[in-house]
Structures are given as C-alpha cells and as structure tokens.
C-alpha cells in the first residue's frame, strides 16, 4: 500500500491553498483544532463516567 510522503503532502497543501486561499486554510485549521480538543474532552468525560460506574 502506498504511503503519503512529504512531497505529496506539500503538493496537497499547495493545491488546497490555491483552492481556498491562505485565510480560509487558517480558519479550517482553527476549527479542526477546536474539534479535536472537544473530542478529547468528551473522551475524558466518558472515561470518568465509566470509572464512576465501576466504583
């Protein structure tokens, strides 16, 4: 199975910037970061709830 290397990632980034523009890419990055933080928080809350049920 082929892997994606640094050259391919660079090409994808250049294409994304050409399509969306630099400002939009920054907004997308911020939203992705916020989503990951919320997801991790929800996982932590779920783990805590499971621990409480086990006690």
CHARMM internal coordinates of N, CA and C (Angstrom, degrees):
IC EDIT
DIST 1 N 1 CA 1.4485
DIST 1 CA 1 C 1.5307
ANGL 1 N 1 CA 1 C 108.43
DIST 1 C 2 N 1.3230
ANGL 1 CA 1 C 2 N 117.28
DIHE 1 N 1 CA 1 C 2 N 128.25
DIST 2 N 2 CA 1.4655
ANGL 1 C 2 N 2 CA 119.80
DIHE 1 CA 1 C 2 N 2 CA -179.38
DIST 2 CA 2 C 1.5318
ANGL 2 N 2 CA 2 C 111.43
DIHE 1 C 2 N 2 CA 2 C -69.45
DIST 2 C 3 N 1.3050
ANGL 2 CA 2 C 3 N 115.13
DIHE 2 N 2 CA 2 C 3 N 149.17
DIST 3 N 3 CA 1.4606
ANGL 2 C 3 N 3 CA 120.64
DIHE 2 CA 2 C 3 N 3 CA 177.52
DIST 3 CA 3 C 1.5249
ANGL 3 N 3 CA 3 C 109.35
DIHE 2 C 3 N 3 CA 3 C -110.71
DIST 3 C 4 N 1.3167
ANGL 3 CA 3 C 4 N 115.34
DIHE 3 N 3 CA 3 C 4 N 161.72
DIST 4 N 4 CA 1.4616
ANGL 3 C 4 N 4 CA 120.90
DIHE 3 CA 3 C 4 N 4 CA 178.04
DIST 4 CA 4 C 1.5213
ANGL 4 N 4 CA 4 C 107.57
DIHE 3 C 4 N 4 CA 4 C -96.37
DIST 4 C 5 N 1.3131
ANGL 4 CA 4 C 5 N 116.55
DIHE 4 N 4 CA 4 C 5 N 119.34
DIST 5 N 5 CA 1.4565
ANGL 4 C 5 N 5 CA 122.27
DIHE 4 CA 4 C 5 N 5 CA -179.31
DIST 5 CA 5 C 1.5139
ANGL 5 N 5 CA 5 C 111.73
DIHE 4 C 5 N 5 CA 5 C -97.97
DIST 5 C 6 N 1.3176
ANGL 5 CA 5 C 6 N 116.54
DIHE 5 N 5 CA 5 C 6 N -177.67
DIST 6 N 6 CA 1.4620
ANGL 5 C 6 N 6 CA 120.81
DIHE 5 CA 5 C 6 N 6 CA -178.67
DIST 6 CA 6 C 1.5323
ANGL 6 N 6 CA 6 C 113.26
DIHE 5 C 6 N 6 CA 6 C -61.80
DIST 6 C 7 N 1.3174
ANGL 6 CA 6 C 7 N 117.34
DIHE 6 N 6 CA 6 C 7 N -35.83
DIST 7 N 7 CA 1.4634
ANGL 6 C 7 N 7 CA 120.00
DIHE 6 CA 6 C 7 N 7 CA 179.45
DIST 7 CA 7 C 1.5274
ANGL 7 N 7 CA 7 C 110.55
DIHE 6 C 7 N 7 CA 7 C -64.61
DIST 7 C 8 N 1.3188
ANGL 7 CA 7 C 8 N 116.35
DIHE 7 N 7 CA 7 C 8 N -44.71
DIST 8 N 8 CA 1.4625
ANGL 7 C 8 N 8 CA 120.06
DIHE 7 CA 7 C 8 N 8 CA 179.75
DIST 8 CA 8 C 1.5246
ANGL 8 N 8 CA 8 C 111.18
DIHE 7 C 8 N 8 CA 8 C -64.81
DIST 8 C 9 N 1.3475
ANGL 8 CA 8 C 9 N 116.77
DIHE 8 N 8 CA 8 C 9 N -40.45
DIST 9 N 9 CA 1.4658
ANGL 8 C 9 N 9 CA 119.93
DIHE 8 CA 8 C 9 N 9 CA 177.74
DIST 9 CA 9 C 1.5259
ANGL 9 N 9 CA 9 C 110.94
DIHE 8 C 9 N 9 CA 9 C -63.00
DIST 9 C 10 N 1.3144
ANGL 9 CA 9 C 10 N 117.02
DIHE 9 N 9 CA 9 C 10 N -39.31
DIST 10 N 10 CA 1.4609
ANGL 9 C 10 N 10 CA 120.96
DIHE 9 CA 9 C 10 N 10 CA 177.22
DIST 10 CA 10 C 1.5153
ANGL 10 N 10 CA 10 C 112.11
DIHE 9 C 10 N 10 CA 10 C -62.61
DIST 10 C 11 N 1.3169
ANGL 10 CA 10 C 11 N 116.40
DIHE 10 N 10 CA 10 C 11 N -42.87
DIST 11 N 11 CA 1.4677
ANGL 10 C 11 N 11 CA 120.71
DIHE 10 CA 10 C 11 N 11 CA 178.48
DIST 11 CA 11 C 1.5233
ANGL 11 N 11 CA 11 C 110.39
DIHE 10 C 11 N 11 CA 11 C -63.65
DIST 11 C 12 N 1.3336
ANGL 11 CA 11 C 12 N 116.94
DIHE 11 N 11 CA 11 C 12 N -43.54
DIST 12 N 12 CA 1.4686
ANGL 11 C 12 N 12 CA 120.96
DIHE 11 CA 11 C 12 N 12 CA 178.45
DIST 12 CA 12 C 1.5243
ANGL 12 N 12 CA 12 C 110.04
DIHE 11 C 12 N 12 CA 12 C -61.53
DIST 12 C 13 N 1.3356
ANGL 12 CA 12 C 13 N 117.54
DIHE 12 N 12 CA 12 C 13 N -42.03
DIST 13 N 13 CA 1.4628
ANGL 12 C 13 N 13 CA 121.52
DIHE 12 CA 12 C 13 N 13 CA 179.36
DIST 13 CA 13 C 1.5265
ANGL 13 N 13 CA 13 C 111.37
DIHE 12 C 13 N 13 CA 13 C -62.95
DIST 13 C 14 N 1.3211
ANGL 13 CA 13 C 14 N 117.43
DIHE 13 N 13 CA 13 C 14 N -43.72
DIST 14 N 14 CA 1.4693
ANGL 13 C 14 N 14 CA 121.12
DIHE 13 CA 13 C 14 N 14 CA 178.82
DIST 14 CA 14 C 1.5270
ANGL 14 N 14 CA 14 C 110.44
DIHE 13 C 14 N 14 CA 14 C -62.15
DIST 14 C 15 N 1.3179
ANGL 14 CA 14 C 15 N 117.37
DIHE 14 N 14 CA 14 C 15 N -42.70
DIST 15 N 15 CA 1.4708
ANGL 14 C 15 N 15 CA 120.90
DIHE 14 CA 14 C 15 N 15 CA 178.75
DIST 15 CA 15 C 1.5233
ANGL 15 N 15 CA 15 C 110.38
DIHE 14 C 15 N 15 CA 15 C -64.49
DIST 15 C 16 N 1.3444
ANGL 15 CA 15 C 16 N 116.95
DIHE 15 N 15 CA 15 C 16 N -43.14
DIST 16 N 16 CA 1.4662
ANGL 15 C 16 N 16 CA 120.44
DIHE 15 CA 15 C 16 N 16 CA 179.61
DIST 16 CA 16 C 1.5237
ANGL 16 N 16 CA 16 C 110.95
DIHE 15 C 16 N 16 CA 16 C -62.47
DIST 16 C 17 N 1.3242
ANGL 16 CA 16 C 17 N 117.40
DIHE 16 N 16 CA 16 C 17 N -41.82
DIST 17 N 17 CA 1.4662
ANGL 16 C 17 N 17 CA 120.48
DIHE 16 CA 16 C 17 N 17 CA 178.31
DIST 17 CA 17 C 1.5211
ANGL 17 N 17 CA 17 C 110.31
DIHE 16 C 17 N 17 CA 17 C -64.79
DIST 17 C 18 N 1.3257
ANGL 17 CA 17 C 18 N 117.41
DIHE 17 N 17 CA 17 C 18 N -39.15
DIST 18 N 18 CA 1.4640
ANGL 17 C 18 N 18 CA 120.71
DIHE 17 CA 17 C 18 N 18 CA 179.01
DIST 18 CA 18 C 1.5242
ANGL 18 N 18 CA 18 C 111.06
DIHE 17 C 18 N 18 CA 18 C -64.51
DIST 18 C 19 N 1.3251
ANGL 18 CA 18 C 19 N 116.88
DIHE 18 N 18 CA 18 C 19 N -36.33
DIST 19 N 19 CA 1.4646
ANGL 18 C 19 N 19 CA 120.39
DIHE 18 CA 18 C 19 N 19 CA -177.76
DIST 19 CA 19 C 1.5239
ANGL 19 N 19 CA 19 C 111.40
DIHE 18 C 19 N 19 CA 19 C -78.96
DIST 19 C 20 N 1.3436
ANGL 19 CA 19 C 20 N 116.90
DIHE 19 N 19 CA 19 C 20 N -49.50
DIST 20 N 20 CA 1.4645
ANGL 19 C 20 N 20 CA 120.75
DIHE 19 CA 19 C 20 N 20 CA -171.60
DIST 20 CA 20 C 1.5174
ANGL 20 N 20 CA 20 C 114.35
DIHE 19 C 20 N 20 CA 20 C -96.98
DIST 20 C 21 N 1.3058
ANGL 20 CA 20 C 21 N 118.38
DIHE 20 N 20 CA 20 C 21 N -26.11
DIST 21 N 21 CA 1.4571
ANGL 20 C 21 N 21 CA 121.53
DIHE 20 CA 20 C 21 N 21 CA -174.59
DIST 21 CA 21 C 1.5231
ANGL 21 N 21 CA 21 C 110.51
DIHE 20 C 21 N 21 CA 21 C 90.37
DIST 21 C 22 N 1.3252
ANGL 21 CA 21 C 22 N 116.15
DIHE 21 N 21 CA 21 C 22 N 158.47
DIST 22 N 22 CA 1.4618
ANGL 21 C 22 N 22 CA 121.45
DIHE 21 CA 21 C 22 N 22 CA -175.02
DIST 22 CA 22 C 1.5265
ANGL 22 N 22 CA 22 C 111.45
DIHE 21 C 22 N 22 CA 22 C -64.53
DIST 22 C 23 N 1.3194
ANGL 22 CA 22 C 23 N 117.48
DIHE 22 N 22 CA 22 C 23 N -42.91
DIST 23 N 23 CA 1.4665
ANGL 22 C 23 N 23 CA 120.86
DIHE 22 CA 22 C 23 N 23 CA -178.37
DIST 23 CA 23 C 1.5109
ANGL 23 N 23 CA 23 C 112.56
DIHE 22 C 23 N 23 CA 23 C -62.01
DIST 23 C 24 N 1.3045
ANGL 23 CA 23 C 24 N 116.37
DIHE 23 N 23 CA 23 C 24 N -42.32
DIST 24 N 24 CA 1.4625
ANGL 23 C 24 N 24 CA 120.39
DIHE 23 CA 23 C 24 N 24 CA -179.35
DIST 24 CA 24 C 1.5255
ANGL 24 N 24 CA 24 C 110.73
DIHE 23 C 24 N 24 CA 24 C -68.26
DIST 24 C 25 N 1.3329
ANGL 24 CA 24 C 25 N 117.61
DIHE 24 N 24 CA 24 C 25 N -37.22
DIST 25 N 25 CA 1.4673
ANGL 24 C 25 N 25 CA 121.36
DIHE 24 CA 24 C 25 N 25 CA 177.65
DIST 25 CA 25 C 1.5272
ANGL 25 N 25 CA 25 C 109.50
DIHE 24 C 25 N 25 CA 25 C -61.66
DIST 25 C 26 N 1.3364
ANGL 25 CA 25 C 26 N 117.64
DIHE 25 N 25 CA 25 C 26 N -41.03
DIST 26 N 26 CA 1.4652
ANGL 25 C 26 N 26 CA 121.29
DIHE 25 CA 25 C 26 N 26 CA 178.48
DIST 26 CA 26 C 1.5223
ANGL 26 N 26 CA 26 C 110.40
DIHE 25 C 26 N 26 CA 26 C -63.10
DIST 26 C 27 N 1.3244
ANGL 26 CA 26 C 27 N 117.23
DIHE 26 N 26 CA 26 C 27 N -42.62
DIST 27 N 27 CA 1.4638
ANGL 26 C 27 N 27 CA 120.96
DIHE 26 CA 26 C 27 N 27 CA 178.03
DIST 27 CA 27 C 1.5241
ANGL 27 N 27 CA 27 C 111.33
DIHE 26 C 27 N 27 CA 27 C -62.70
DIST 27 C 28 N 1.3160
ANGL 27 CA 27 C 28 N 116.45
DIHE 27 N 27 CA 27 C 28 N -42.15
DIST 28 N 28 CA 1.4627
ANGL 27 C 28 N 28 CA 120.75
DIHE 27 CA 27 C 28 N 28 CA 179.01
DIST 28 CA 28 C 1.5260
ANGL 28 N 28 CA 28 C 109.79
DIHE 27 C 28 N 28 CA 28 C -62.81
DIST 28 C 29 N 1.3271
ANGL 28 CA 28 C 29 N 117.78
DIHE 28 N 28 CA 28 C 29 N -41.71
DIST 29 N 29 CA 1.4633
ANGL 28 C 29 N 29 CA 121.72
DIHE 28 CA 28 C 29 N 29 CA 178.04
DIST 29 CA 29 C 1.5194
ANGL 29 N 29 CA 29 C 112.19
DIHE 28 C 29 N 29 CA 29 C -61.95
DIST 29 C 30 N 1.3328
ANGL 29 CA 29 C 30 N 116.45
DIHE 29 N 29 CA 29 C 30 N -42.79
DIST 30 N 30 CA 1.4663
ANGL 29 C 30 N 30 CA 120.55
DIHE 29 CA 29 C 30 N 30 CA 178.26
DIST 30 CA 30 C 1.5198
ANGL 30 N 30 CA 30 C 110.80
DIHE 29 C 30 N 30 CA 30 C -62.32
DIST 30 C 31 N 1.3235
ANGL 30 CA 30 C 31 N 116.76
DIHE 30 N 30 CA 30 C 31 N -45.20
DIST 31 N 31 CA 1.4640
ANGL 30 C 31 N 31 CA 120.73
DIHE 30 CA 30 C 31 N 31 CA -179.79
DIST 31 CA 31 C 1.5243
ANGL 31 N 31 CA 31 C 111.59
DIHE 30 C 31 N 31 CA 31 C -64.70
DIST 31 C 32 N 1.3255
ANGL 31 CA 31 C 32 N 116.79
DIHE 31 N 31 CA 31 C 32 N -38.77
DIST 32 N 32 CA 1.4655
ANGL 31 C 32 N 32 CA 119.79
DIHE 31 CA 31 C 32 N 32 CA 177.84
DIST 32 CA 32 C 1.5259
ANGL 32 N 32 CA 32 C 110.44
DIHE 31 C 32 N 32 CA 32 C -64.84
DIST 32 C 33 N 1.3232
ANGL 32 CA 32 C 33 N 117.69
DIHE 32 N 32 CA 32 C 33 N -42.22
DIST 33 N 33 CA 1.4597
ANGL 32 C 33 N 33 CA 121.32
DIHE 32 CA 32 C 33 N 33 CA 177.87
DIST 33 CA 33 C 1.5130
ANGL 33 N 33 CA 33 C 111.82
DIHE 32 C 33 N 33 CA 33 C -62.14
DIST 33 C 34 N 1.3243
ANGL 33 CA 33 C 34 N 116.85
DIHE 33 N 33 CA 33 C 34 N -42.94
DIST 34 N 34 CA 1.4608
ANGL 33 C 34 N 34 CA 121.31
DIHE 33 CA 33 C 34 N 34 CA 178.24
DIST 34 CA 34 C 1.5287
ANGL 34 N 34 CA 34 C 110.47
DIHE 33 C 34 N 34 CA 34 C -63.31
DIST 34 C 35 N 1.3069
ANGL 34 CA 34 C 35 N 116.81
DIHE 34 N 34 CA 34 C 35 N -41.46
DIST 35 N 35 CA 1.4633
ANGL 34 C 35 N 35 CA 120.91
DIHE 34 CA 34 C 35 N 35 CA 179.63
DIST 35 CA 35 C 1.5261
ANGL 35 N 35 CA 35 C 111.56
DIHE 34 C 35 N 35 CA 35 C -64.39
DIST 35 C 36 N 1.3214
ANGL 35 CA 35 C 36 N 116.79
DIHE 35 N 35 CA 35 C 36 N -41.38
DIST 36 N 36 CA 1.4694
ANGL 35 C 36 N 36 CA 120.39
DIHE 35 CA 35 C 36 N 36 CA 179.04
DIST 36 CA 36 C 1.5248
ANGL 36 N 36 CA 36 C 110.12
DIHE 35 C 36 N 36 CA 36 C -64.46
DIST 36 C 37 N 1.3445
ANGL 36 CA 36 C 37 N 117.84
DIHE 36 N 36 CA 36 C 37 N -42.56
DIST 37 N 37 CA 1.4664
ANGL 36 C 37 N 37 CA 120.67
DIHE 36 CA 36 C 37 N 37 CA 178.42
DIST 37 CA 37 C 1.5205
ANGL 37 N 37 CA 37 C 111.06
DIHE 36 C 37 N 37 CA 37 C -61.82
DIST 37 C 38 N 1.3338
ANGL 37 CA 37 C 38 N 117.42
DIHE 37 N 37 CA 37 C 38 N -43.64
DIST 38 N 38 CA 1.4608
ANGL 37 C 38 N 38 CA 120.59
DIHE 37 CA 37 C 38 N 38 CA 179.15
DIST 38 CA 38 C 1.5232
ANGL 38 N 38 CA 38 C 111.18
DIHE 37 C 38 N 38 CA 38 C -64.44
DIST 38 C 39 N 1.3158
ANGL 38 CA 38 C 39 N 117.15
DIHE 38 N 38 CA 38 C 39 N -39.55
DIST 39 N 39 CA 1.4584
ANGL 38 C 39 N 39 CA 121.44
DIHE 38 CA 38 C 39 N 39 CA 179.23
DIST 39 CA 39 C 1.5248
ANGL 39 N 39 CA 39 C 110.52
DIHE 38 C 39 N 39 CA 39 C -64.19
DIST 39 C 40 N 1.3304
ANGL 39 CA 39 C 40 N 116.94
DIHE 39 N 39 CA 39 C 40 N -45.39
DIST 40 N 40 CA 1.4676
ANGL 39 C 40 N 40 CA 120.42
DIHE 39 CA 39 C 40 N 40 CA 178.66
DIST 40 CA 40 C 1.5258
ANGL 40 N 40 CA 40 C 110.82
DIHE 39 C 40 N 40 CA 40 C -62.54
DIST 40 C 41 N 1.3298
ANGL 40 CA 40 C 41 N 116.85
DIHE 40 N 40 CA 40 C 41 N -40.59
DIST 41 N 41 CA 1.4660
ANGL 40 C 41 N 41 CA 120.39
DIHE 40 CA 40 C 41 N 41 CA 177.53
DIST 41 CA 41 C 1.5197
ANGL 41 N 41 CA 41 C 111.45
DIHE 40 C 41 N 41 CA 41 C -61.72
DIST 41 C 42 N 1.3200
ANGL 41 CA 41 C 42 N 116.58
DIHE 41 N 41 CA 41 C 42 N -41.65
DIST 42 N 42 CA 1.4632
ANGL 41 C 42 N 42 CA 120.28
DIHE 41 CA 41 C 42 N 42 CA 178.58
DIST 42 CA 42 C 1.5255
ANGL 42 N 42 CA 42 C 110.78
DIHE 41 C 42 N 42 CA 42 C -65.35
DIST 42 C 43 N 1.3216
ANGL 42 CA 42 C 43 N 117.45
DIHE 42 N 42 CA 42 C 43 N -37.90
DIST 43 N 43 CA 1.4656
ANGL 42 C 43 N 43 CA 120.33
DIHE 42 CA 42 C 43 N 43 CA 176.87
DIST 43 CA 43 C 1.5226
ANGL 43 N 43 CA 43 C 110.60
DIHE 42 C 43 N 43 CA 43 C -63.47
DIST 43 C 44 N 1.3341
ANGL 43 CA 43 C 44 N 117.01
DIHE 43 N 43 CA 43 C 44 N -42.79
DIST 44 N 44 CA 1.4659
ANGL 43 C 44 N 44 CA 120.68
DIHE 43 CA 43 C 44 N 44 CA 178.45
DIST 44 CA 44 C 1.5212
ANGL 44 N 44 CA 44 C 110.86
DIHE 43 C 44 N 44 CA 44 C -61.95
DIST 44 C 45 N 1.3317
ANGL 44 CA 44 C 45 N 116.81
DIHE 44 N 44 CA 44 C 45 N -43.87
DIST 45 N 45 CA 1.4617
ANGL 44 C 45 N 45 CA 120.58
DIHE 44 CA 44 C 45 N 45 CA 178.85
DIST 45 CA 45 C 1.5223
ANGL 45 N 45 CA 45 C 110.72
DIHE 44 C 45 N 45 CA 45 C -62.08
DIST 45 C 46 N 1.3210
ANGL 45 CA 45 C 46 N 116.61
DIHE 45 N 45 CA 45 C 46 N -40.16
DIST 46 N 46 CA 1.4603
ANGL 45 C 46 N 46 CA 120.65
DIHE 45 CA 45 C 46 N 46 CA 178.00
DIST 46 CA 46 C 1.5158
ANGL 46 N 46 CA 46 C 111.48
DIHE 45 C 46 N 46 CA 46 C -64.19
DIST 46 C 47 N 1.3316
ANGL 46 CA 46 C 47 N 117.23
DIHE 46 N 46 CA 46 C 47 N -41.86
DIST 47 N 47 CA 1.4664
ANGL 46 C 47 N 47 CA 121.03
DIHE 46 CA 46 C 47 N 47 CA 177.66
DIST 47 CA 47 C 1.5211
ANGL 47 N 47 CA 47 C 110.96
DIHE 46 C 47 N 47 CA 47 C -62.44
DIST 47 C 48 N 1.3314
ANGL 47 CA 47 C 48 N 116.56
DIHE 47 N 47 CA 47 C 48 N -42.49
DIST 48 N 48 CA 1.4626
ANGL 47 C 48 N 48 CA 120.52
DIHE 47 CA 47 C 48 N 48 CA 179.34
DIST 48 CA 48 C 1.5244
ANGL 48 N 48 CA 48 C 110.71
DIHE 47 C 48 N 48 CA 48 C -64.32
DIST 48 C 49 N 1.3248
ANGL 48 CA 48 C 49 N 117.28
DIHE 48 N 48 CA 48 C 49 N -40.12
DIST 49 N 49 CA 1.4637
ANGL 48 C 49 N 49 CA 120.72
DIHE 48 CA 48 C 49 N 49 CA 179.33
DIST 49 CA 49 C 1.5252
ANGL 49 N 49 CA 49 C 110.78
DIHE 48 C 49 N 49 CA 49 C -64.73
DIST 49 C 50 N 1.3092
ANGL 49 CA 49 C 50 N 117.16
DIHE 49 N 49 CA 49 C 50 N -39.86
DIST 50 N 50 CA 1.4680
ANGL 49 C 50 N 50 CA 120.87
DIHE 49 CA 49 C 50 N 50 CA 178.80
DIST 50 CA 50 C 1.5244
ANGL 50 N 50 CA 50 C 109.98
DIHE 49 C 50 N 50 CA 50 C -65.73
DIST 50 C 51 N 1.3309
ANGL 50 CA 50 C 51 N 117.44
DIHE 50 N 50 CA 50 C 51 N -41.15
DIST 51 N 51 CA 1.4676
ANGL 50 C 51 N 51 CA 120.76
DIHE 50 CA 50 C 51 N 51 CA 178.49
DIST 51 CA 51 C 1.5209
ANGL 51 N 51 CA 51 C 110.88
DIHE 50 C 51 N 51 CA 51 C -62.88
DIST 51 C 52 N 1.3404
ANGL 51 CA 51 C 52 N 116.62
DIHE 51 N 51 CA 51 C 52 N -41.17
DIST 52 N 52 CA 1.4651
ANGL 51 C 52 N 52 CA 120.17
DIHE 51 CA 51 C 52 N 52 CA 179.25
DIST 52 CA 52 C 1.5216
ANGL 52 N 52 CA 52 C 111.02
DIHE 51 C 52 N 52 CA 52 C -64.65
DIST 52 C 53 N 1.3040
ANGL 52 CA 52 C 53 N 117.71
DIHE 52 N 52 CA 52 C 53 N -37.96
DIST 53 N 53 CA 1.4627
ANGL 52 C 53 N 53 CA 120.76
DIHE 52 CA 52 C 53 N 53 CA 178.63
DIST 53 CA 53 C 1.5224
ANGL 53 N 53 CA 53 C 111.26
DIHE 52 C 53 N 53 CA 53 C -68.04
DIST 53 C 54 N 1.3234
ANGL 53 CA 53 C 54 N 116.63
DIHE 53 N 53 CA 53 C 54 N -30.74
DIST 54 N 54 CA 1.4556
ANGL 53 C 54 N 54 CA 121.04
DIHE 53 CA 53 C 54 N 54 CA -179.26
DIST 54 CA 54 C 1.5191
ANGL 54 N 54 CA 54 C 113.10
DIHE 53 C 54 N 54 CA 54 C -75.65
DIST 54 C 55 N 1.3197
ANGL 54 CA 54 C 55 N 117.51
DIHE 54 N 54 CA 54 C 55 N -18.18
DIST 55 N 55 CA 1.4731
ANGL 54 C 55 N 55 CA 120.70
DIHE 54 CA 54 C 55 N 55 CA -177.64
DIST 55 CA 55 C 1.4909
ANGL 55 N 55 CA 55 C 112.10
DIHE 54 C 55 N 55 CA 55 C -82.89
END
COOR INIT
IC SEED 1 N 1 CA 1 C
IC BUILD
